[in-house]
């Protein structure tokens, strides 16, 4: 399998439509609504990073978003929250999620980072555990359909 090189860049409000697509494909019914996506791309104290690849279709080169991570800085708590992290299915298992996660952690610069993840998302749980996250709680029936969210935390 050929792995496309990717870039990690700051996302802006210009990326709104691409982010909507990534959220829809990655999270389905749990995708953030439009106003939350606008907030993620514009509010202060939010780290917003996108993973992009070069795409050549019909001889035209373009850059497309294949992943996104959002991180909220809670300075008073000395904690960063990874609020969303998604990579399009054809681009998974290429190190994109790991790179987005690590870049977001670094830019937040907080001594503690937290996130929540579906209990059934085994691939994400493996990634987070490999990166030093440990479970610290459970949000019962958090997701649509009643599935729990596991709360994970990492000391940096």
Contact map, one row per residue, 1 for C-alpha under 8 A:
111000000000000000000000000000000000000000000000000000000000000000000000000000000000000000000000000000000000000000000000000000000000000000000000000000000000
111100000000000000000000000000000000000000000000000000000000000000000000000000000000000000000000000000000000000000000000000000000000000000000000000000000000
111110000000000000000000000000000000000000000000000000000000000000000000000000000000000000000100000000000000000000000000000000000000000000000000000000000000
011111000000000000000000000000000000000000000000000010000000000000000000000000000000000000000000000000000000000000000000000000000000000000000000000000000000
001111100000000000000000000000000000000000000000000011000000000000000000000000000000000000000000000000000000000000000000000000000000000000000000000000000000
000111110000000000000000000000000000000000000000001111000000000000000000000000000000000000000001000000000000000000000000000000000000000000000000000000000000
000011111000000000000000000000000000000000000000001110000000000000000000000000000000000000000000000000000000000000000000000000000000000000000000000000000000
000001111100000000000000000000000000000000000000111100000000000000000000000000000000000000000000001100000000000000000000000000000000000000000000000000000000
000000111110000000000000000000000000000000000000111100000000000000000000000000000000000000000000000000000000000000000000000000000000000000000000000000000000
000000011111000000000000000000000000000000000001110000000000000000000000000000000000000000000000000000000000000000000000000000000000000000000000000000000000
000000001111111000000000000000000000000010000001110000000000000000000000000000000000000000000000000000000000000000000000000000000000000000000000000000000000
000000000111111100000000000000000000000011000001000000000000000000000000000000000000000000000000000000000000000000000000000000000000000000000000000000000000
000000000011111100000000000000000000010011000000000000000000000000000000000000000000000000000000000000000000000000000000000000000000000000000000000000000000
000000000011111110000000000000000000000000000000000000000000000000000000000000000000000000000000000000000000000000000000000000000000000000000000000000000000
000000000011111111100000000000000000000000000000000000000000000000000000000000000000000000000000000000000000000000000000000000000000000000000000000000000000
000000000001111111110000000000000000110010000000000000000000000000000000000000000000000000000000000000000000000000000000000000000000000000000000000000000000
000000000000011111111000000000000000000000000000000000000000000000000000000000000000000000000000000000000000000000000000000000000000000000000000000000000000
000000000000001111111100000000000000000000000000000000000000000110000000000000000000000000000000000000000000000000000000000000000000000000000000000000000000
000000000000001111111110000000000000100000000000000000000000000010010000000000000000000000000000000000000000000000000000000000000000000000000000000000000000
000000000000000111111111000000000100100000000000000000000000000000000000000000000000000000000000000000000000000000000000000000000000000000000000000000000000
000000000000000011111111100000000000000000000000000000000000000000000000000000000000000000000000000000000000000000000000000000000000000000000000000000000000
000000000000000001111111110000000000000000000000000000000000000011110000000000000000011100000000000000000000000000000000000000000000000000000000000000000000
000000000000000000111111111100110000000000000000000000000000000000000000000000000000010000000000000000000000000000000000000000000000000000000000000000000000
000000000000000000011111111110100000000000000000000000000000000000000000000000000000000000000000000000000000000000000000000000000000000000000000000000000000
000000000000000000001111111100000000000000000000000000000000000000000000000000000000000100000000000000000000000000000000000000000000000000000000000000000000
000000000000000000000111111100100000000000000000000000000000000000000000000000000000011110000000000000000000000000000000000000000000000000000000000000000000
000000000000000000000011111111100000000000000000000000000000000000000000000000000000010000000000000000000000000000000000000000000000000000000000000000000000
000000000000000000000011111111100000000000000000000000000000000000000000000000000000000000000000000000000000000000000000000000000000000000000000000000000000
000000000000000000000001001111100000000000000000000000000000000000000000000000000000000000000000000000000000000000000000000000000000000000000001000000000000
000000000000000000000000001111110000000000000000000000000000000000000000000000000000000000000000000000000000000000000000000000000000000000000011000000000000
000000000000000000000011011111111000000000000000000000000000000000000000000000000000000000000000000000000000000000000000000000000000000000000000000000000000
000000000000000000000010000001111101100000000000000000000000000000000000000000000000000000000000000000000000000000000000000000000000000000000000000000000000
000000000000000000000000000000111111100000000000000000000000000000000000000000000000000000000000000000000000000000000000000000000000000000000000000000000000
000000000000000000010000000000011111110000000000000000000000000000000000000000000000000000000000000000000000000000000000000000000000000000000000000000000000
000000000000000000000000000000001111111000000000000000000000000000000000000000000000000000000000000000000000000000000000000000000000000000000000000000000000
000000000000000000000000000000011111111100000000000000000000000000000000000000000000000000000000000000000000000000000000000000000000000000000000000000000000
000000000000000100110000000000011111111110000000000000000000000000000000000000000000000000000000000000000000000000000000000000000000000000000000000000000000
000000000000100100000000000000000111111111000000000000000000000000000000000000000000000000000000000000000000000000000000000000000000000000000000000000000000
000000000000000000000000000000000011111111100000000000000000000000000000000000000000000000000000000000000000000000000000000000000000000000000000000000000000
000000000000000000000000000000000001111111100101000000000000000000000100000000000000000000000000000000000000000000000000000000000000000000000000000000000000
000000000011100100000000000000000000111111100101000000000000000000000000000000000000000000000000000000000000000000000000000000000000000000000000000000000000
000000000001100000000000000000000000011111110100000000000000000000000000000000000000000000000000000000000000000000000000000000000000000000000000000000000000
000000000000000000000000000000000000001111111100000000000000000000000000000000000000000000000000000000000000000000000000000000000000000000000000000000000000
000000000000000000000000000000000000000001111100000000000000000000000000000000000000000000000000000000000000000000000000000000000000000000000000000000000000
000000000000000000000000000000000000000000111110000000000000000000000001110000000000000000000000000000000000000000000000000000000000000000000000000000000000
000000000000000000000000000000000000000111111111000000000000000000000111100000000000000000000000000000000000000000000000000000000000000000000000000000000000
000000000000000000000000000000000000000000001111100000000000000000001111100000000000000000000000000000010011000000000000000000000000000000000000000000000000
000000000111000000000000000000000000000110000111110000000000000000011110000000000000000000000000000000010000000000000000000000000000000000000000000000000000
000000011110000000000000000000000000000000000011111000000000000000011100000000000000000000000000000100010000000000000000000000000000000000000000000000000000
000000011110000000000000000000000000000000000001111100000000000011111000000000000000000000000000000100000000000000000000000000000000000000000000000000000000
000001111000000000000000000000000000000000000000111110000000000011110000000000000000000000000001000100000000000000000000000000000000000000000000000000000000
000001111000000000000000000000000000000000000000011111000000001111100000000000000000000000000000000000000000000000000000000000000000000000000000000000000000
000111100000000000000000000000000000000000000000001111100000001111000000000000000000000000000000000000000000000000000000000000000000000000000000000000000000
000011000000000000000000000000000000000000000000000111110000111100000000000000000000000000000000000000000000000000000000000000000000000000000000000000000000
000000000000000000000000000000000000000000000000000011111000111100000000000000000000000000000000000000000000000000000000000000000000000000000000000000000000
000000000000000000000000000000000000000000000000000001111111110000000000000000000000000000000000000000000000000000000000000000000000000000000000000000000000
000000000000000000000000000000000000000000000000000000111111100000000000000000000000000000000000000000000000000000000000000000000000000000000000000000000000
000000000000000000000000000000000000000000000000000000011111000000000000000000000000000000000000000000000000000000000000000000000000000000000000000000000000
000000000000000000000000000000000000000000000000000000011111100000000000000000000000000000000000000000000000000000000000000000000000000000000000000000000000
000000000000000000000000000000000000000000000000000000011111110000000000000000000000000000000000000000000000000000000000000000000000000000000000000000000000
000000000000000000000000000000000000000000000000000001111011111000000000000000000000000000000000000000000000000000000000000000000000000000000000000000000000
000000000000000000000000000000000000000000000000000001110001111100000000000000000000000000000000000000000000000000000000000000000000000000000000000000000000
000000000000000000000000000000000000000000000000000111100000111110000000000000000000000000000000000000000000000000000000000000000000000000000000000000000000
000000000000000001000000000000000000000000000000000111100000011111000000000000000000000000000000000000000000000000000000000000000000000000000000000000000000
000000000000000001100100000000000000000000000000011110000000001111110000000000000000000000000000000000000000000000000000000000000000000000000000000000000000
000000000000000000000100000000000000000000000000011110000000000111110000000000000000001100100000000000000000000000000000000000000000000000000000000000000000
000000000000000000000100000000000000000000000000011100000000000011111000000000000000111100000001100100000000000000000000000000000000000000000000000000000000
000000000000000000100100000000000000000000000001111000000000000011111100000000000001111000000000000100000000000000000000000000000000000000000000000000000000
000000000000000000000000000000000000000000000011110000000000000000111110000000000111110000000000000110010000000000000000000000000000000000000000000000000000
000000000000000000000000000000000000000100000111100000000000000000011111000000000111100000000000000000010000000000000000000000000000000000000000000000000000
000000000000000000000000000000000000000000000111000000000000000000001111100000011111000000000000000000011001000000000000000000000000000000000000000000000000
000000000000000000000000000000000000000000001110000000000000000000000111110000011110000000000000000000000001000000000000000000000000000000000000000000000000
000000000000000000000000000000000000000000001110000000000000000000000011111001111000000000000000000000000001010000000000000000000000000000000000000000000000
000000000000000000000000000000000000000000001000000000000000000000000001111111111000000000000000000000000000000000000000000000000000000000000000000000000000
000000000000000000000000000000000000000000000000000000000000000000000000111111110000000000000000000000000000010000000000000000000000000000000000000000000000
000000000000000000000000000000000000000000000000000000000000000000000000011111100000000000000000000000000000000000000000000000000000000000000000000000000000
000000000000000000000000000000000000000000000000000000000000000000000000011111100000000000000000000000000000000000000000000000000000000000000000000000000000
000000000000000000000000000000000000000000000000000000000000000000000000111111110000000000000000000000000000011100000000000000000000000000000000000000000000
000000000000000000000000000000000000000000000000000000000000000000000000111111111000000000000000000000000000011111000000000000000000000000000000000000000000
000000000000000000000000000000000000000000000000000000000000000000000011111001111100000000000000000000001001110111000000000000000000000000000000000000000000
000000000000000000000000000000000000000000000000000000000000000000000011110000111110000000000000000000000000000011100000000000000000000000000000000000000000
000000000000000000000000000000000000000000000000000000000000000000001111000000011111100000000000000010010000000011110000000000000000000000000000000000000000
000000000000000000000000000000000000000000000000000000000000000000001111000000001111100000000000000000000000000000110000000000000000000000000000000000000000
000000000000000000000000000000000000000000000000000000000000000000011110000000000111110000000000000000000000000000000000000000000000000000000000000000000000
000000000000000000000000000000000000000000000000000000000000000000111100000000000111111000000000100110000000000000000000000000000000000000000000000000000000
000000000000000000000110011000000000000000000000000000000000000000111000000000000001111100000000100000000000000000000000000000000000000000000000000000000000
000000000000000000000100010000000000000000000000000000000000000001110000000000000000111110110001100000000000000000000000000000000000000000000000000000000000
000000000000000000000100110000000000000000000000000000000000000001100000000000000000011111110000000000000000000000000000000000000000000000000000000000000000
000000000000000000000000010000000000000000000000000000000000000000000000000000000000001111110000000000000000000000000000000000000000000000000000000000000000
000000000000000000000000000000000000000000000000000000000000000000000000000000000000000111110000000000000000000000000000000000000000000000000000000000000000
000000000000000000000000000000000000000000000000000000000000000001000000000000000000001111111101000000000000000000000000000000000000000000000000000000000000
000000000000000000000000000000000000000000000000000000000000000000000000000000000000001111111111100000000000000000000000000000000000000000000000000000000000
000000000000000000000000000000000000000000000000000000000000000000000000000000000000000000111111000000000000000000000000000000000000000000000000000000000000
001000000000000000000000000000000000000000000000000000000000000000000000000000000000000000111111000000000000000000000000000000000000000000000000000000000000
000000000000000000000000000000000000000000000000000000000000000000000000000000000000000000011111111000000000000000000000000000000000000000000000000000000000
000001000000000000000000000000000000000000000000001000000000000000100000000000000000001000111111111100000000000000000000000000000000000000000000000000000000
000000000000000000000000000000000000000000000000000000000000000000100000000000000000111000010011111110000000000000000000000000000000000000000000000000000000
000000000000000000000000000000000000000000000000000000000000000000000000000000000000000000000011111111000000000000000000000000100000000000000000000000000000
000000010000000000000000000000000000000000000000000000000000000000000000000000000000000000000011111111100000000000000000000000000000000000000000000000000000
000000010000000000000000000000000000000000000000111000000000000000111000000000000000100000000001111111110000000000000000000000000000000000000000000000000000
000000000000000000000000000000000000000000000000000000000000000000001000000000000100100000000000111111111000000000000000000000000000000000000000000000000000
000000000000000000000000000000000000000000000000000000000000000000000000000000000000000000000000011111111100000000000000000000000000000000000000000000000000
000000000000000000000000000000000000000000000000000000000000000000000000000000000000000000000000001111111110000000000000000000000000000000000000000000000000
000000000000000000000000000000000000000000000011100000000000000000001110000000000100000000000000000111111111000000000000000000000000000000000000000000000000
000000000000000000000000000000000000000000000000000000000000000000000010000000010000000000000000000011111111110010000000000000000000000000000000000000000000
000000000000000000000000000000000000000000000000000000000000000000000000000000000000000000000000000001111111100000000000000000000000000000000000000000000000
000000000000000000000000000000000000000000000010000000000000000000000000000000000000000000000000000000111111100000000000000000000000000000000000000000000000
000000000000000000000000000000000000000000000010000000000000000000000011100000010000000000000000000000011111110000000000000000000000000000000000000000000000
000000000000000000000000000000000000000000000000000000000000000000000000000000010000000000000000000000001111111000000000000000000000000000000000000000000000
000000000000000000000000000000000000000000000000000000000000000000000000101001110000000000000000000000001001111110000000000000000000000000000000000000000001
000000000000000000000000000000000000000000000000000000000000000000000000000001100000000000000000000000000000111110000000000000000000000000000000000000000011
000000000000000000000000000000000000000000000000000000000000000000000000000001110000000000000000000000000000011111000000000000000000000000000000000000001111
000000000000000000000000000000000000000000000000000000000000000000000000000000111100000000000000000000001000011111100000000000000000000000000000000000001111
000000000000000000000000000000000000000000000000000000000000000000000000000000111100000000000000000000000000000111110000000000000000000000000000000000111100
000000000000000000000000000000000000000000000000000000000000000000000000000000001110000000000000000000000000000011111000000000000000000000000000000000111000
000000000000000000000000000000000000000000000000000000000000000000000000000000000110000000000000000000000000000001111100000000000000000000000000000011110000
000000000000000000000000000000000000000000000000000000000000000000000000000000000000000000000000000000000000000000111110100110000000000000000000000011110000
000000000000000000000000000000000000000000000000000000000000000000000000000000000000000000000000000000000000000000011111100000000000000000000010001111000000
000000000000000000000000000000000000000000000000000000000000000000000000000000000000000000000000000000000000000000001111110000000000000000000000001111000000
000000000000000000000000000000000000000000000000000000000000000000000000000000000000000000000000000000000000000000000111110000000000000000000000000000000000
000000000000000000000000000000000000000000000000000000000000000000000000000000000000000000000000000000000000000000001111111110000000000000000000000000000000
000000000000000000000000000000000000000000000000000000000000000000000000000000000000000000000000000000000000000000000011111111000000000000000000000000000000
000000000000000000000000000000000000000000000000000000000000000000000000000000000000000000000000000000000000000000000000111111100000000000000000000000000000
000000000000000000000000000000000000000000000000000000000000000000000000000000000000000000000000000000000000000000001000111111110000000000000000000000000000
000000000000000000000000000000000000000000000000000000000000000000000000000000000000000000000000000000000000000000001000111111111000000000000000000000000000
000000000000000000000000000000000000000000000000000000000000000000000000000000000000000000000000000000000000000000000000011111111100000000000000000000000000
000000000000000000000000000000000000000000000000000000000000000000000000000000000000000000000000010000000000000000000000001111111110000000000000000000000000
000000000000000000000000000000000000000000000000000000000000000000000000000000000000000000000000000000000000000000000000000111111111110000000000000000000000
000000000000000000000000000000000000000000000000000000000000000000000000000000000000000000000000000000000000000000000000000011111111110000000000000000000000
000000000000000000000000000000000000000000000000000000000000000000000000000000000000000000000000000000000000000000000000000001111111100000000000000000000000
000000000000000000000000000000000000000000000000000000000000000000000000000000000000000000000000000000000000000000000000000000111111100000000000000000000000
000000000000000000000000000000000000000000000000000000000000000000000000000000000000000000000000000000000000000000000000000000011111110000000000000000000110
000000000000000000000000000000000000000000000000000000000000000000000000000000000000000000000000000000000000000000000000000000011111111000000000000000011110
000000000000000000000000000000000000000000000000000000000000000000000000000000000000000000000000000000000000000000000000000000011001111100000000000000011100
000000000000000000000000000000000000000000000000000000000000000000000000000000000000000000000000000000000000000000000000000000000000111110000000000001111000
000000000000000000000000000000000000000000000000000000000000000000000000000000000000000000000000000000000000000000000000000000000000011111000000000001111000
000000000000000000000000000000000000000000000000000000000000000000000000000000000000000000000000000000000000000000000000000000000000001111100000000001110000
000000000000000000000000000000000000000000000000000000000000000000000000000000000000000000000000000000000000000000000000000000000000000111110000000111100000
000000000000000000000000000000000000000000000000000000000000000000000000000000000000000000000000000000000000000000000000000000000000000011111100000111100000
000000000000000000000000000000000000000000000000000000000000000000000000000000000000000000000000000000000000000000000000000000000000000001111100011110000000
000000000000000000000000000000000000000000000000000000000000000000000000000000000000000000000000000000000000000000000000000000000000000000111111111110000000
000000000000000000000000000000000000000000000000000000000000000000000000000000000000000000000000000000000000000000000000000000000000000000111111011110000000
000000000000000000000000000001000000000000000000000000000000000000000000000000000000000000000000000000000000000000000100000000000000000000001111111110000000
000000000000000000000000000011000000000000000000000000000000000000000000000000000000000000000000000000000000000000000000000000000000000000001111111000000000
000000000000000000000000000000000000000000000000000000000000000000000000000000000000000000000000000000000000000000000000000000000000000000001011111000000000
000000000000000000000000000000000000000000000000000000000000000000000000000000000000000000000000000000000000000000000000000000000000000000011111111100000000
000000000000000000000000000000000000000000000000000000000000000000000000000000000000000000000000000000000000000000000110000000000000000000011111111110000000
000000000000000000000000000000000000000000000000000000000000000000000000000000000000000000000000000000000000000000000110000000000000000001111110011111000000
000000000000000000000000000000000000000000000000000000000000000000000000000000000000000000000000000000000000000000011110000000000000000001111110001111100000
000000000000000000000000000000000000000000000000000000000000000000000000000000000000000000000000000000000000000000011110000000000000001111100000000111110000
000000000000000000000000000000000000000000000000000000000000000000000000000000000000000000000000000000000000000001111000000000000000001111100000000011111000
000000000000000000000000000000000000000000000000000000000000000000000000000000000000000000000000000000000000000001111000000000000000111110000000000001111100
000000000000000000000000000000000000000000000000000000000000000000000000000000000000000000000000000000000000000111100000000000000000111100000000000000111110
000000000000000000000000000000000000000000000000000000000000000000000000000000000000000000000000000000000000000111000000000000000001110000000000000000011111
000000000000000000000000000000000000000000000000000000000000000000000000000000000000000000000000000000000000001110000000000000000001100000000000000000001111
000000000000000000000000000000000000000000000000000000000000000000000000000000000000000000000000000000000000011110000000000000000000000000000000000000000111
